[in-house]
Amino acid sequence: MTTTAAAVRTAPKRPQPILEAFADRVREPARHGVAPGTVMLNGASYGCVPDLVRDAQRELHRRIELDPVRFYKFDLERYCDDARQALARLVNCDAADLALVPNGTVAMSSVILNLSLEPGDEIVVTNHEYQATINELGRVAARSGARVVTAKVPFPRITPDAAVEAIEQAITPRTRLVICSHIASATSIRFPVERIVPLVKNKGIDILIDGAHTPGQIPIDLHALRPTYYAASCHKWLAASKGTGFLYVDPERQKLIKPVAMSCRTHLSRPERKAFLCDFDYVGTEDPTGNLVIPVAIAHLSAQHPGGLAGLQQRNHETVMAGARLVADAAGVEQPVPESMIASMVSLCLPVPETGVPKGAAFDDALWDALVLDHHIQAPAWALPGVHPRLMRVSCQWHNSMADFEKLAAVLPGLLGRA
């Protein structure tokens, strides 16, 4: 039996873009599902998903179940392309250089686990880096014989010059990769990556920027920055669903980077599509809908301020600066980090009791326990070993106001006195 021309040209119709399906609702006031009475000053950890974004994700779940085979065989790539285009406009890069991943940790690991290292090679990381990255580096170093070098960036008495100098001094002829946060998780420091990236690349060294906290918090311009790699989460500040993120890879390095898990399609050659995209778009049967509704999240978040996303980011910055000063005054501490190194979250150095920070807290610190259990306030308190023994981080997102910081400031002195 011969194949007819009709059979050759027949293909499933391209699915309706999810943003198109919700275009008439993106300008609605954002609403969230945080429990009534809970003061959420820790959106930086897991974000806060607007109801509209959850509605869009439910719609995609419905579409998947209409024909799961068609979805994973055909529709998935089209939805991924839509999400990549939205992200590319947000971070100013070519969409084909972005891989969609479940979060920033997976994005970081996707680079680290693909490194070709030899005994004696060095990877430079700062003492402000997220622990998941440190853990992954420990595994790779033990396996390869490479060495992890820590650049000790001072805190809280920090300046952009001090951050740059600490990283430069840690680089040696054996350095193969430098890892630096764009905005550090525990200390909230906004690193001067626009100075650090060219410094590192001019030495012929690759650089991986940990941007887990950056999308949605401050503008990103990857064409201007030109890092080798940029890893990010989208659930923290971009109002996207949990389990969302991206990895930017310089086109010259894309053949070297594979997902942490290989799918059944990795061996297939697709002359019309980059292997980099094919490999990351389909990694077995997972729920990709969080990443696929990123276009809705970006549009919805941008509509929450007359000045768009940039206006919202400026509003969040101004609010957190005022709110952090209020909380710092209540705690009797300073806020010594220069404003140029603060985006929309601030970490304050809290006093340590003479007996030390109590052990055995349900959260990381008994103070955090008391805030949550007694006052329904989510504001993390924790230690960053080697940097400071007790920090409190406060964040300002689209759903926060000064009233949230006022509630924290009202109860904090009593809790610190009790401690």
Residue, then its C-alpha position, 0 to 999 in steps of 0.5 A: m500500500t502506497t502512502t498518499a499525499a494527504a497522509v503525508r501532509t496531515a498533522p495535528k493542528r497547533p494547540q491554542p496558546i494558553l495565554e490566548a485562552f486567558a487574554d481577557r482575564v490577565r488584567e484582573p486584580a491578582r488574588h491568591g490562596v494564602a490563608p486569611g490572617t497569614v502575613m506572608l513576608n517569605g514569598a521569596s522561598y516558594g512564591c505566591v501563585p495567583d488564582l488566574v495562573r492556577d486556573a490556566q494550569r488546570e486548563l492545561h491539565r484538562r487538555i492533557e487528558l483529552d489525549p495524553v499521547r498527542f500532548y506529549k508527542f506533539d503539543l508539548e513542544r509547541y507549548c514549550d516554544d510559547a513559554r520560551q518566547a515569553l521568557a526570552r522577551l522578559v530576559n532579552c535573549d534568543a528563545a532557542d537558548l533557553a531550556l525549561v526546567p523544574n527549578g533553579t536547583v535543577a538548572m544549576s545541577s544540569v551545568i555542574l553535572n556536565l562539567s569535564l573536570e580533572p584532578g586539581d581543577e578548581i571551581v570558585v563559588t562565594n560563601h553566599e551561595y545556596q546550599a543545594t549548589i554547594n552540595e552538588l559541587g561536593r559530589v562532583a568534586a569527590r568524583s573528579g578530584a576537582r577542588v571547590v574554592t570559596a570566595k569570602v565576600p564580606f557581610p554585612r559590611i559589603t560593597p560592590d567593590a568588595a564582592v568583585e575583589a573577593i571573587e577575583q582574588a579566588i581565581t587561579p590558573r586552575t579555575r575552570l568555572v566561577i559560580c555567583s548568585h545574581i541575588a543571594s538567597a540567605t543574605s539577599i545581596r544583589f551581586p554586581v554581576e555586570r562587572i563580575v561576568p566580564l571579569v571572569k570571561n576575560k580570563g577565559i573562564d566560564i561563569l554560571i550565574d545562579g539567578a534563582h531569585t532574579p526573574g520578576q524581582i529585577p530586570i534581566d538582560l542576558h544579551a547585555l550580560r552574556p554569561t556562559y550559563y544562567a540558571a533561574s526559578c520562576h516560581k519565586w518572584l514571577a508569580a509562576s507555579k511551583g516547579t518552574g524555571f529555565l536554563y540559559v546556555d551560551p550557544e557554543r556550550q549547548k552541545l555539552i549540556k544535557p538534562v540530569a535525566m535522559s529521555c527515550r528520545t535523546h538519541l533521535s536526530r531532529p535536523e529542524r530542531k536543536a538537540f538542546l531543546c529536544d532534550f530538555d523539553y521532554v524528560g519522560t512523563e512529568d507535569p510540564t504545565g507549570n512552565l507552560v503557563i509562564p506566559v500567563a504569569i508574566a502577563h498577569l503580574s505585569a498588569q498589576h501595576p500601571g508601570g507594568l512589571a518594571g513599575l511593580q519591581q520599583r514599588n516592591h523595592e521601595t516598600v521593602m526598603a521602608g519595611a526593612r528599616l521599620v523591622a530593623d528599628a524594632a529589633g534594634v539593629e542596623q540595615p548596613v547593606p547599600e541600597s544598590m545591592i538590595a532588590s525586593m528582599v532584605s536580610l537583617c543581622l539579628p542579635v544572638p542570645e548569650t546562650g546561643v540560638p536555641k536548637g531543635a526548632a521546627f523551622d530553622d530558628a525558634l524565633w521563626d517558630a514563634l512568628v509562625l505558630d503564635h503570630h501567623i507571620q512567615a518571615p524566615a530566621w536562619a544561620l548562614p555558617g561562615v557569614h552570620p549566625r542569625l539572619m532574618r529575611v523579609s520580602c516584598q512581592w505583589h501581595n505585600s504592603m507596609a501593613d505586613f511589615e508593621k505587624l512583624a515590627a510590632v511583635l519582634p521586640g517581644l520575641l527577641g527579648r524572650a529569646 
